[in-house]
Amino acid sequence: MFSGVTGIINRGQKLKGTVVLMQKNVLDINALTAIKSPTGIVSGAFGAIGGAIGTVVDTATSFVGRSVALKLISATSADGNGKGKVGKQTFLEGLLTSILTLGAGQSAYTVHFEWHSDMGIPGAFYIENFMQHEFFLVSLTLEDIPNHGSIHFVCNSWIYNDKKYKSDRIFFANKTYLPNETPAPLVYYRQEELKTLRGDGTGERKEWDRIYDYDVYNDLGEPDKNAKLARPVLGGSTLPYPRRGRTGRKPAKKDPNSESRSDFVYLPRDESFGHLKSSDFLAFILKSASQNLIPKLRSVVTLQLKQPEFNTFEDVRSLYEGGIKLPTDFLSDISPIPLFKEIFRSDGAAALKFSTPKVVQVDHSAWMTDEEFAREMIAGVNPHIIKKLAEFPAKSKLDTQLYGDNTSTVTKGHLEPNMGGVTVEQAIQNHRLYILDHHDTVFPYLRKINATDTKAYATRTFLFLQNDGTLKPLAIELSKPRPQDDSFGPISEVYLPASEGVEGSIWLLAKAYVVVNDSCYHQLVSHWLNTHAVVEPFIIATNRHLSVVHPVHKLLLPHYRDTMNINSLARNVLVNAEGIIETAFLWGGYSLELSAVVYRDWVFTDQGLPNDLLKRGVAVEDPASPHGIRLLIEDYPYASDGLEIWAAIKSWIEDYVNFYYKSDAAIAQDAELQAFWKELVEVGHGDLKNATWWFKMQTRKELIEASTILIWIASALHAAVNFGQYPYGGYILNRPTKSRRFMPEKGSPEYEELAKDYQKGYLRTITPKNDTLTDLTIIEVLSRHASDEQYLGQRIEGDLWTTDSAPVEAFKKFGKKLAEIEEKLVQRNNDESLRNRYGPVKMPYTLLYPSSEEGLTFRGIPNSVSI
């Protein structure tokens, strides 16, 4: 690559700069995950971090000398080929210890560049690393450029040994340019860097690679290990799916369509961002929990304690109050991990003791009420599924040739006795009948699911909007296939509300079957598919086609942080064959396949909140209402809070887009933007490329809407469906993930058991103890914020992400607006007339408060799908 060494030149002829970097031993997650104790539990890792940070100053001097070389590139003066002139090579010099603005673990170095006046203004630089180990380059700042001032280069990138790269590592100043506005001397460098990031689509990717490319989901199964672990390919087949990042691993031996699995899973190197504090290694903690802690915990509970079942609700509450006593050596194995120290609290004896979920912090039994059951459909962890009932009886879209007649069997006679004199026709006309419909998604798979240890129903729940603004469950329909064949249609039973005797217990079970379906749909569709999976193609397309100096790249970048990283981990331990989701949730081995079926009907333009509300019939267009739509369920916490956030995001993006694009023609003429959008549609979401609803990306309005939808998905939508998982679902009685037996029939032993001991009957039906421990361990991690979380309205670069003052000021205005919205939401939660905001469980809806502290807070909107 570079050759030659800078000679000794008078310092007076040089530009002074400061390089900030972080050493590998401060940030290296891969090294940490390799540290294991003899029992297989990750141990000592975080002690290693402390030791590493302690030696930063001692080893920082290794960067001084001829270890790291830089060359400036001119943005204003070209060579004979039209490329920006490249200055002479120089090296890092002294270690600076007096800079107050350095972050934890960062080191700063002086550097001097020979740069004559005919070289013009620097706009980029090359960097080489001659050391064997990589480092994390944070930034370069040039000071006192004649007639210009300072120039900042925001880097945030891993730099490996020079020989690892096929092309030079280049970084651009924090200017922002549309492609046709790029200074001519930088055009070549801008285009070459994008070519490097696209790669050539061949070969197995290596740890240091930075290439972004697409692949189908063919890495979920492990057919070479066991035929039972084979899973269908998702994407590019009869099962459509968004694309994931390509790793290039070899095909499996027993199924050439599947990718072989390995401990190393490639990510473009800078997608594994690196975190300083042990509490920030949430992805690492998740991995160690799923691969090491949970198997050990299940073994202890089943084999040593011989208590595989909960017998009473009090047994469940003991997980938070007294804890389960564990063997004394258990805690020592997992104690080095701070989060596990917190979960497995010890007051002298080792005990499994989880945080008390918010849903039972005030009242142990309020979760059982019908009001709370219904409230969680609009203020719970899956608040965007409920729909207005538009026709009666409720219809199915399933193919009658394959599945028979799936029209609902719920009649007016079931509903009207509990509607206070209102008829079904009147209720439909006045927007007062609603449905939580988990029928069509589940029914085609019920025969397969029910052939396993789990037993499930397709469910429909009918609800009535009362005068006080709360929702009242009227009936639950449970359906399963007829024994002969699916084409004969379902056997359906309708259950009505009851509060006493065995009828009350039956009704409680009916609600449990509904929640089990909702839990699975939430985890696989609302959470995984509709946030994690659908965003990944945007990340890949952005990096392949939008230069880092492109305004849209800068707009979207904060909303991509850690997403590919957590998705890669999920494919390894969460959504893979016999991973956490398949093991602990009802849909089992069909989980991802079912989500692919749902993806067939995914519509990008309907993912934005206003369109989603209109499509579900829970709102109508109304120019006189705030945000242009009126909620039909006025006290709808997710929707009303979400509309405030949506409007703020859209206003910020309008300011931003209109600053850089002065006309619609500028959108159409932006070659990078057009290439990005074309590939996103045709490849990233290629299974839906023929859909007519895709934006054509020819106008500013389309770019604003598309960007708002994407940022909404990655930030607020993900926050709404993620950070309430433990507060609501940490109490397994409230949100069970499995049903193990059918509704008991009169005269059966199960019916008699339910009549005598409804708690035991309920517990024998829902998620068993071992799976509960798995659920709680994982969702407590998933529901947490890291200490270095970047929230909506924040950027990791501070104000240095662009030199354009108007976008910087618009972003600050956005941050202030979010703070105002948070105050408004706090006031709403103090309004006792809004019963759905806190419900019988006295749990104010705070999931869309923009800000949060570290930990399990039930609030906060991070920028990205980062956990």
N, C-alpha and C positions, 0 to 999 in steps of 0.2 A: 504494500500500500504506500504509505509515505516513506520517503528516504531522505537522508541528509540530516545534519544536525545544525541547529542554530549556533552561530559563533558568538563570541563576546562582543556586545554592541553597547554603545553609550546608552545608559538608561534614559537619558533625556529624549531619545528618539523613539521611545516605546510607549505603547498604550498599556495602562495598568488595569488589571482585572482581578476578580475574586472568584474562585471556584469553590462551590460547596458540594460535598459528597458525603456518603455514608459507607462504612465498610461492610463487607459481606458478613462478618461475624456478628454484626449488630442486627441484621435483618433476615438472616437466612433461615427460612422455615424448613426447607428440605433437610438441612443438617439436623434441625431439632427433631423432626419426625423420625429420624433414623436412630435416635437415642432410646433404647428400650431397656427395661429391667428384665431380669431372668423370667419373670412371670408373663412378660409380653405387654404389660401396661407401660405406656410411655412414662418415663420417669427421669428426673434430673434435668429435663430440658430447660426448665425456666431458671434453674440455678445456673445453667450454662449461659443463658442470656445475661444474667447479672454479671457473671464473670467476664463475658465478652465485652459488655459495656464498660466494665471497669478497666479494661485494657486498651480502650480506644486511643487514649493519648499516647500510650506506650508504643503502639504500632502505627499511629498516624504518620510518623516520620517516614515510613516505607514508601509513601507516595511522592516524597521529595526526591529530586535527582532526575534520572532519566526513565522513570517508571510510567509517567502519563504525559503524552504529548498532545498539543493542540495547534491548529492552524485556522486563522480567520479567513473568511470568504467575503468578498466585497458584494454589496447589493447595488452599487452604483457605477462600478468601473469594471469593464469586461476585457477579457483577453482576446486574442485574434479569432477565437471560435465563438465568441459571443457569450462565453461563460464568465461568471464573476471571478475576478483575479483571486488567487489563493496566496496568502502570505506565508512567511517562513515559519518553520516548525519551532515551537518553544515548549518548555516543560514547567511543571508545577514547581514552585519555589518554597518559601517559608510557610510554616503552619501558623495561622492566626489564632490567637486565644482571646482576643479582646472584643470580638463581635457579639453584641448583646442579643441580636435577633436570631441567632442560630437555634434551630430546633434540637430536641434531645437526640444525642447520638450523631449529630452532624459535625463535620470538621471543615474548616475553611482554609484555603491556601491562596497565596498571592501568585500572580502570573503576570509576565510582561511580554507584550507582543511588539515585534518590529513592524511598523506600519507607517509608510510614507504617505504624504498628502495626496499623491496621484492614485492611491489605492481607493480613495473615496470612503464611504461609510460601510462598516461591516454589517452583514445581514445574516450570516450563518457561520458555523465553525465545524471543523473536523476534530475528532478526538480519537486517540489510540491508547490502548492499555497494554503495556508490555509485561505486566505482572501475570502470574499464573492464575490468580483468583480474581473474580469479578468484583465490581463495586457499584454502588448506586449513585449516579450523578444527579444531583438536585438542581444546580443552576450555575450559570456563569453570568457575572455582571461586569461590564466594561465601564470604566469611569472616565469622565472628562474628555469625551470625544470632541475634538475641535469643532466648533459651530454646531454641535449636536447635543452634548450632554451625555447622560448615561444610556447604555443599552442593556436590556435584560434578556437573558435566554433562560426560559423555564424548561427544564429537561425531564426530570423525574423518570429516569431510565437506567436499566442495568447495562453496564459496560463490561464485556468479557474480553479476554485476551485477543489481541489483534488478529491472530491466526484463525480464530473461530469464524470470522466474517468473510464473506465473498465480496462485500462492497464496504466502502468507508462509512463509519458512523458519523452522521451529520445532524446538527441541531440548528434551528432557525430562531432568530430574534422574535420577540413577542409582538411583532407587527401582525396585522390581519389583512389578508388580501383575497379578493375574488381572483380566480385564475387569470382573467384578462387584465387584471390590475397589478399583477406580480411584476416587480422590477425586472426588466429584461435579463440582467445578469444572473438572476436567481431562478429563472424559468427552468433551465436544464436540471438544476439541483432538486427543485420541487418535483419534477416529473420522475427523476431517477429514484428518489426516495419512495415514491408510491409503487414503482415497479419492484423495488426490493421487498416491500411489505406484501405484495401480491404473490411473490414467488412464482414457481413454474408448475405447481400442482403435483409434483412427483416426490417420491422418497419419504422416508420416515423422519419426522421432525425431531430435532435435538433440543436439549434444554435451553441453549442460548439463542435459538432461532427466534425471529420476530415476525414470522410469516402468518398471515391471516388467510384461511381458505375454508371451504365448506365441506361438510360430509353429512350423510344421513345418520340416524340413530341406529347404528348396527353394532354398538358396543355395550348393550345392556345385558346380554346373556353371556354365558360361558360354556358353550357346547363341548369344548374340548375336555372340560372337567367332568361334566355330567350331562347326559341327554336331557334331564329334567330342567337344566339351567338354560336351555336354548330359548331364545325369545325372537319374535318376528322383527324384521327390519321396519323401522318407522321412517317414512319419508321416501319419496320416489317409488312408491309401491301402492297397493290398494289401501294402505294405511298412511294417509298424508301426515306430514309433520314439518315444523320449522327445521331448518338446518342447524347443525352444531359446528363447532370448530374442528377442522380436520387435523388428525394426529399422524396419519400415514402408517400406523401400526399394521403389521402383516395380517392377512386373513386367517381366521380360525381354520385349523386342519379339517375339522369335521363339518364345517359349514363355510364355504368360501365367501358367502355373502355377509358373514359376520366378521367383525374385527376382533383379533385376539386381544386379550387383556394382559396388563402388566402393572407393576407397582408404579412405574413412571408414566404419568399421563401428560402429554405435551400441552402446554399453554403458550401462546405468544408471551415472551418473557416478561414484558411489562404489564401483563394482565395479572400477574402475581405481585401485587404492589409492595408488599412488605409492611409490617407493623412493628412498632418498637416495644410496646408493653405486652406482657404476657396475656393480659385480659383481652387484647385485641386479636389474638389468634383464634377467633371463634371458629374459623374453618378448620384449623388444626385440632381444636378441642373436639369439634364434631366428628372428625375422622377418628381420633383416638377413642372417643366414646363408642362409636358404632363398631369399630373393629376389635377393641380390647375390653373396655369397661363393661359394656352391656352383656356380652357372652359370659363374662365372669359373674356378673350380678345375677343373671338368670340361673346359672349353675348353682350359686350359693342358695338362692331362694328355693329352688326346686329340690336339690339333692341334700343340702345340709339342713335347711330349716323345715323341709317337707310340708310346706304350706302353699300349695300352688293356687289356692283360691281365696278371695275375700268372702267372708260369710255375712258380714254386716256392713252398713254404711260407716259405722264407727271404725271398722278395720281400714277402710279407705282413708278416713280422716287421720288415722294414726300415721300415715305417711308424712303428715305435716306437723303433727302435734307431739307424739311420743317417738315416732320412728320405728324402724324394724332393726332389731339388734343384729349385727353382723359379726363374723369371725374377726378377732382382733388384728389379724394380719391383713385384712382387706383394706383398711384405711391407709396403712403404710404404703401399699402398692400404688394407690391413686393420689395420695396427698400432695405430690409435687405440683399438681395442676390446680391453680388457684380457684377456678370455678368449681372443680370437684370438691375442693376443701369446703367451699360454701354449701354445696348441695349435701355433702355427706358430713353434716355438722357433728361435732363430738363434744359431749359434756362429761368426758371421762371414759365413756364406753363408745365403741364404734357403732354408729347408727345411721341408717338410711333415713334422711329427713329432708324432704323437699320444702321449698317455699310455699306458704299457703296461697293458693290461687285467689285472685281478687274476687271471683264469683262467690266465694264462701267466706270471705273475711268478715262480713257483717252478719250474715244469716246463713246457717248451715242448710236450711231446707227451702229457701226461696227459689232456688233453681227448679224445683218441682212444680211451681205454679204454671198455669196455662199462660198467664200474662208474660212471664219471663221467657217461656218457650217461644212465644210469638215475637216478643221484643227482640230477641237475638237474631231474628230474620232481617231486622232493619238496623240493628245496632251491635250485632255480634261480630264474629270473625269471618262470616260469609254473608255480608249484608246486601249483596247485589244480585240475588237469584230470584227472589220473590217477584211475582208478576200479577198484574191485574187480571182477573178472570173476565175474558171478553165474550165468552159464549158458554152456554149451559145446555147439556152436560159438557164437561171438559173433553176435548178431543185429543186424539193421538196422531202423530205424523208417521208412525211406524207402518211399514208395508203390510197390508192386510193379507197378502199372499203368503208372506213368511211368518207373520205373527198373529194373524187373526184380527178380530175386532177388539181394539184396546180402548174404546170409548169408556169414559168413567162410568161406574155404576152408582155413584153418589146421586141421590135424588133430592128434589125439593123437600120431600118429607124428612130427610136426614137433617137438612140445614135450617129450615124455617122456624122450627120450634125454639131455636136459640137466637133468633134474629130480632127479638123485641117487636114483633108485629110487622116488620118489613118483609116484603116478598123478594124472592130471588130476582125477578125482573126489575123491581125497583132498585135493589142493591146494585145490580149490574149497571143500570142506567145512571145511578148516582155515584158510581165509582167506589162502591163499598165492599165488593167481594174480591178476594185475592187468593192466590194459590202458590204454594211452594211445590213445584213439580219435579220430582226425581223419578219419573216413570220411564219415559222413552229412552233415556240414557242407559238405564240399568237393565231393563227387561230383556233385551236380546242376549245378555250375558248371564242371566240368573241360573239357567240350567247348568252352566259350567261352574259358576260360583258355588251353587248349592250341592254340587258333587264333591266338594271339599269339606273341610271341617266346619266351615262357616255356613250359616243359613240366613238368607236375605229375602227381602221383598222389594219390588218397585213401589214407590210411595207417592201419594198425592195428599197434600194437606190444604184444607179449605179454611179461609179466615175471613172474619167480618170486621170492618172498620167501625168502631163504636163512636158514640158521640163525644167521649172524652179523649179521642185521638189514639187510643190504644187498639191493638188488634186482638181479636178473640178467636181461638181455634174452634171451628164448628164440627169438623169431621176429618178423619184420617182414613184413606183407602190404601190397603195393603194388597198387592197383587203378586202372584207367582204363576209360572207356566203350568198348564195342565199336564198330567203324567204322559199322555199319548205323544204329544208333539207341540212345538211352539206355535205351529200354524192353527191350532185349535183355540188360540187366544188364552187369556189369563183366567185364573180363579181369583176373584177379588172379594175381599171382606171389608166392610165399612165399620169403623169404630167411632163412637161418640163420647164426648167428654163425660167423665164421672169422677167423683172425688172420694167416694167411700167404698169399703168392702172390696170384694174381688174385682168388681167392675172398675173401681179406681185403680187397682193394680194393673189390670188389662190396659187401661187408658195410658198409664205411665209407660208400659212396655210399647204400646203403639207409637208414642212420642219418641221412644228410644230408637225404634227402627227408622223413623224419619231422620233423626239426628245422625245415626250411623251413615246413612246415605249422604247426608249433607257434609259430614266430616270427610268422607272419601272424595266427594266432588270438590270440596274446598281444597284438600291437599293436592289432588292430582290435576284439577282443572283451574280453579280460581288462583291458586298459589303457584304451582309448578308451571303448567302450560301457559296460562294467560299473563304471567309476569316473567318468570325466569326464561322459559323456552322461547317465547315470541320475541324477546328483546335481543337475544344473541345474534340473529342474522343482521340486525341493525348495526351492532358493534363491528361485525366482520366487514360489512359493506362500507361502513364509515372509514375504517382504517385502510381499506383497499383503494378507495377512490377519492376521499376528501383529505387533502393535505392538512397537516397540523396547523398551517397558517390560514386555512379556510374558515370563514366565520361560522359556518354550520358545524364544522368539526369542534370548534371552540365552544359553541353553544351546547352541544350534546355530550362532550367529554365527561363532565362531572357525573352524568347519569349512567355511565358505563362502569364505574369503578367496582372492581372485584366480582362483577357478574359472571364473566367467563370462568373465573376461578371457582366460585361456589357451584356453578353448573357442572363443571368438570368433576368436582368432588361429589356432587349429587349422583352423577352417573356411576360413580365408583362405589358409593356406600348407601345411598338413600333410595334411588329409583331403579337400581339394578336388580337383576334376578336374585330373589331371596334376600334383598336388602331390607332396610328398615321399613319402608312403605309396604312392600309385599308381605312382610312378616307380621306387621302390627295393624294393618288396615284390611277391611272387608274384601276389597276387590282383588287382593292377593296377586297372583301371577298375571292377572289380566289388567293390572292397574294402568300401565302406560299405554297398552293397547286401547283401553277404554278412552283415555285422554285423546288418542289419535282420532277416534270416532267423533269426539266432540269438536276437534279442530276442523273437521270438514265444514262446519258451519261458522267457523270463526270469521269475523268481518272486522278488519282493522278500523274502519271509520266508525264502528259502533262501540269501540273500546273507550272513546272519550265519554266523560260522564254525562253531558246533556243528551247525547244520542242514545246512550245506554238506558237512561231513565225513560226517554220517550219510547224506545223500542219495547221496554217491559210494561209500558202502559201505566207507570206509576207517576207520570207527569204529563202535562200538556203544554204546547207552545202558548206563550202569553206575553206579548210585548210589554205589557204593563207591569209584569213581575220582574224582580231582580233576576239578572242573568237570562231573561227572556223565556223562562219556563216556570210553570207553577206546579208544585208538588201536590199530588192528590192525597197523599198521606202527609199532612203538613208537618207533623212531628216525626220526621224521618232523619235521625241523627247523621247517619252516613251520607245521605244525599244532601241535606242542608249544609253540613260542614264542608262536604266535598265540593259543592258548587262555589263556595267562597275560595277554596284553594285553586280550583280549576280556573276561575276568572282571573286570579292573580297571576297564575302561570301564563295564561293566554295574553294578558296585558303586557307582561314583560317580553314575551316573544314577539308581539306586534311591534313594540318599540325597537327591538333588536333587528328583526328582519327588515323593517322599513328604513333603518339606518344604512344597512349595507346594500339593499336592493332598492333602487329608486324607481323601478318600473317592473311590470310583469315580464317585459322583454328580457330584462337582466336575468330572470330565473331561467327562461328558455335558453339563453345564450351561455349559461354557466355549465361548461363541459363536465367539470368534476361532479357537480350536483346531479346532472342528468345521468351520468354513468353510475353514480351511487344508487339512485332511485331505480334505474333499469335493472341493475343486478340484484338489488334487494327484492324486487317483485319477481323477477324471472328465475332467480336462483335461491336466494335466502328463504323466501316463502314461495318457492317455485311450484309447489303442489297446488297453490291457489292462484297461479299467475294469470289464468284466464278469467278470473272474477272481474266483473264490470265495475265494482265499487272502488277499486284502487284509484287514488289520486293520479292524475296525468302529470302532475308536477310542472305545470306551465305558468302558474300565477303565484303571487305573494300570498294570497289567501290560502292556497293549497299548502304551501310550505309552512305557514303559520299553524294551520290546523294539524298537519301531520306532526310537526314538532311538539305541539301542545299535547297531542294524544300520546306520543312516545314518552315525553317527560312525565305526564300524568301516570302512565302505566308503571314506569320505573320508580317513581317516587311515591305519590299519594295512594295509588291503588295498591301497590305492594305493601305499604305501611298499614293500610286498612285491613288487609287479609293476613298479614304476618305477625305483627307485634301483639295481637290479642290471643295468639294461640295458647300460650300458657295461662294467661289470666282467665280465659274461659275454659279451655280444654285441659288444663292441668288438673281439674277435678273431673276424673273420668266418668263419674255418674252423670255429669252435665253434658259432656260431649264424648260418648263412647265411640270407638272406632271399628268395632266388630259386633256382629250378632251371631251367636253360636247355635241357636235353636229357634224353631218356629214358634209362633204364638201358641200357647197351650190351648188345647181343645177341652171342652167340658168333659169331665169323667176321666181325664188322663192323670197320671201321677204328677206331671208337671203343673197341671191346673190345681191339684190338691196342695202341692207345695206352695204355689203362689197364694192360695187362699190362707194357708197357715202362716207363711213367712214370706211376705212380699219382697223384703230386702234380699233374701237369699235367692229367690226366684229371679229377681232382676239381675243380680250379680252373676248368676249362672248363665244368663242370656247374653250379657254384654262382654266387653273386653276382659280377658282373664288377667290375673295378677302379673304374670311375667311380661305380657305385652303392655300392660299399663306402665310398668317400670321402664320399658323401652320408650314408650310414648313420652312419658314425663321427662326422662333424661334428655331426649332429643329436642322436644319443643321448648324446654326451658332454655337451651342454647339458642334455638332459632328465634326466640322472642326477646333476646337481649340486644342492647346497643353496645358497640365497642366504644372505648374511651376516645378514639380518634375518629369517630363517626363524622361524616360531613353531611349536614342537614340542608334541606331546601333553602336557598337563599345564601348559601356559603360556597366558597371555592377554596381549594387547598392552596392555590397560588396567591390568595389575597387579591389585591388590586392589580397584580402584574400579569394577568392572563391576556391582556391586550393593551396597546398604547392608545387606543381610541377612547377619549374621555366620555363621550356620550353613552356608549354601551356600559361603561363602568358605572356611571351615575344612574343609568336605568336599572342596573342590577342592584345597586344600593337601595333604590326606590322599591324594588321588588322585596328586598329583605325587610324594609320598614313596613310594607303592606302586610307581610306575613305576620309580623309582630302585632300589628293592629288586629288582624284576623284572630290570632290566638286570644287576645283580650276579649274579643267578641264571643268566642266559643266558651270561654270561662264564664261569661255572663249568662249564656244560654244554660249552662249546667247549673247555674244558681236559680234558675226559674223553675219553681216547683210545679208550675202548671204544665210543663213539658215532661210528662211522666215517662215517655220512652227514652229520655236521656239518662235515666238512672235506674228505673225499674224496681221491682220488688227486692232485687239483690243489692240495691243502693250502690250502684257501680257507675258513676258518671262516664259518659262516652268521651274519651280523651284521645282516641287513636289518631285523630287528624289534627291534634295540636302540633304545630310545626316543629317546636323545639323539644329537646329532651336532655337528660343527663345520661351517664353511662348506666348500663345494667337493665334490669327487668322493670320497665317504667310504665308500660301500657300507653305510651304516647311517643311522639316524635316522627317526623317524615324525613328519613335519609334521602339523599339525592338518588341513590341507585339501589338495584336489587343486589344487595351485598351479603345477604344471609338468608 
